């Protein structure tokens, strides 16, 4: 009988099981076992704004250059699907209940970010795009970034934008914002390539956030919009929490048209982002830095386009919390593949620390993706999704095919996404799932009490 050929991940997993528990093996040993050199990589983190997981068909260059050259996380989730809290979470690796930024208008964020830890350990750091929606001193760059090209607020102008350039606000007259961001990313890479130290570039474009104004060359393009899914303008929501039944009426024809127009604009605004990401990747290749750079792509949250009668975010429903998520780094992911285990934006910071050989700070809630990528071990079964909208606090535990959610003072929800991917039927009372629900409730209680 033919023996199955072991992959590198199988080999590494076997080695860990032979040596002892995973927790007894440092990430440094994982990297050494994989033959990854001690030279620390550069980092390029691309964090888009309000981009749904099902929109990558509008970004073919990005798919080809990043997703198809690395690992695609098919179940990538945002711990709090709202711009401000989400950005604090990626910068720290902390859940919102830990860093305590729960709304876009919160300005009390003072946690140490991955940029600060990397800068202190010899990295050249840069930010291009949106830092937070608001922060305490809007007219000063954050000192943990050596290079600062930032916009302020959640709804930046797409044409003729104001961008802060190292402390000075500059009007970019006659320029489209995504093209300006692309220019700055290229400029940063050119400068960083001349330095004798690694770099970390955090590129946070505002596309495709509202008002989602497409570039002039794209705004009149015709695209074949997909049909709305079965949960669009969901007719029967009697199984959903009371807040949804009371606050979300059936969509009017006018509202449907408005949603469709906005959907079209969001998708078209991704075209220019796709072109500029291609420019950035080409610049890395031109500087012979591409395979020395960990490239991570994801979004800060998704956006509901009328699913369950909603046109918002800040929800555990798939359209709001699930995002496109990929990582390209040939030394770590030599063969492209799709990963089905659930991962989160809070996992980015500890992954950077591991690859930069920096100890992970004790306050970090996320887990490094390195053991998952090398040997398929995630060290956890699911991720927490939480939020504090006006309707009351919600918390959900997402374990891949299953998601269990509680809303303060309201009905709990459970969905088997394999059978009900559109979350149409709340199965919280289904006898067949009671053991699974009980286990998920325990997991939810444990993670939100950390």
Secondary structure, DSSP 8 states (H G I E B T S, - for coil): -------HHHHHHHHHHHH--GGGS-HHHHHHHTT--SS--EEEEEEESS--GGGGGG-HHHHHHTGGGSEEETTEE-SS-SHHHHHHHHHHS--HHHH---STT--------HHHHHHHTT-EEEEEEES-S--S-TTS--TT-SEEEEE-SSS--SBS-EEEETTEEEE-TT-BHHHHHHHHHHHHHHHHTTSSS-EEEEEE--TTSTT----TTTTT---------TTBT-S--TTS-HHHHHH-----HHHHHHHHHHHHHHHHHHHHHHHHHHHHHHHHHHTT-GGGEEEEEEES----SSBTT----SSSSHHHHEE-EEEE-TTT-SS-EEE-S-EETTHHHHHHHHHTT----TT--S--SHHHHHHS--SSS-EEEEE--TT--EEEEE-SSEEEEEETTS--EEEETTT-TT--S--TT-GGGHHHHHHHHHHHHHHHT-
